């Protein structure tokens, strides 16, 4: 599990990206690059990292579910994800 400070930093970046999204889009459309430089660096969408919503694990992320592979497997085997079951043939 990731440290709480790492997860908190990620949440802070997500809030900044959401807050400045419209402003960044307008400045990009206008081509005002100097004004874009004035905005906080963490408000850029590129700074976000895909992390598991429950554990904060950065590797093995499954975008469709928003979980890491480890968390996904535990939840799927416990029947907590609707429509997902272990394959057998």
C-alpha positions as CSV (number, residue, x, y, z in Angstrom):
1,X,0.0,0.0,0.0
2,X,1.3,3.5,-0.9
3,X,2.1,6.0,1.8
4,X,-0.7,8.3,2.8
5,X,1.3,11.3,1.8
6,X,1.7,10.0,-1.8
7,X,-2.1,9.3,-2.0
8,X,-2.8,12.8,-0.6
9,X,-0.5,14.4,-3.1
10,X,-2.3,12.6,-5.9
11,X,-5.7,13.8,-4.7
12,X,-4.4,17.3,-4.5
13,X,-3.2,17.2,-8.1
14,X,-6.6,15.8,-9.2
15,X,-8.3,18.7,-7.6
16,X,-6.0,21.2,-9.2
17,X,-6.4,19.6,-12.6
18,X,-10.2,19.8,-12.3
19,X,-10.1,23.4,-11.0
20,X,-7.9,24.8,-13.8
21,X,-9.1,22.6,-16.7
22,X,-11.3,25.2,-18.4
23,X,-8.8,28.0,-17.9
24,X,-6.0,25.8,-19.3
25,X,-8.1,24.9,-22.4
26,X,-9.0,28.6,-23.0
27,X,-5.4,29.7,-22.8
28,X,-4.2,26.9,-25.0
29,X,-6.8,27.8,-27.6
30,X,-5.7,31.4,-27.5
31,X,-2.1,30.4,-27.7
32,X,-1.2,32.4,-24.6
33,X,1.8,30.4,-23.5
34,X,3.2,32.9,-21.0
35,X,-0.1,32.9,-19.1
36,X,0.0,29.1,-19.1
37,X,3.4,29.2,-17.4
38,X,1.9,31.3,-14.6
39,X,-0.6,28.5,-13.6
40,X,0.5,26.0,-11.0
41,X,2.6,23.2,-12.5
42,X,0.4,20.5,-10.8
43,X,-2.6,21.7,-12.6
44,X,-1.3,20.1,-15.8
45,X,-3.1,16.8,-16.7
46,X,0.3,15.3,-17.6
47,X,1.3,15.3,-13.9
48,X,-1.4,12.8,-12.9
49,X,-0.4,9.2,-12.4
50,X,-2.9,6.3,-12.6
51,X,-3.2,4.8,-9.1
52,X,-5.4,2.3,-7.5
53,X,-8.4,4.0,-5.8
54,X,-8.2,1.8,-2.7
55,X,-4.5,1.2,-2.1
56,X,-2.7,3.8,-4.2
57,X,-0.5,1.3,-6.0
58,X,0.9,2.8,-9.1
59,X,1.8,-0.4,-11.0
60,X,-0.5,-3.0,-12.5
61,X,-3.3,-0.4,-12.9
62,X,-6.5,-1.5,-14.7
63,X,-8.0,1.6,-16.2
64,X,-11.5,0.2,-16.7
65,X,-11.9,-0.6,-13.0
66,X,-9.6,2.0,-11.5
67,X,-7.9,-0.7,-9.4
68,X,-4.6,-2.4,-9.3
69,X,-4.4,-6.0,-10.5
70,X,-3.9,-7.2,-6.9
71,X,-6.9,-5.4,-5.5
72,X,-9.0,-6.4,-8.5
73,X,-8.2,-10.1,-8.1
74,X,-9.1,-10.0,-4.4
75,X,-12.4,-8.2,-5.0
76,X,-13.3,-10.4,-8.0
77,X,-12.7,-13.6,-6.1
78,X,-14.8,-12.2,-3.2
79,X,-17.6,-11.4,-5.6
80,X,-17.5,-7.7,-5.0
81,X,-17.3,-6.7,-8.6
82,X,-20.5,-7.4,-10.5
83,X,-20.3,-9.4,-13.7
84,X,-16.7,-10.6,-13.1
85,X,-16.0,-14.2,-12.4
86,X,-13.0,-16.5,-12.7
87,X,-12.6,-18.1,-16.1
88,X,-12.7,-21.8,-16.5
89,X,-12.9,-23.9,-19.6
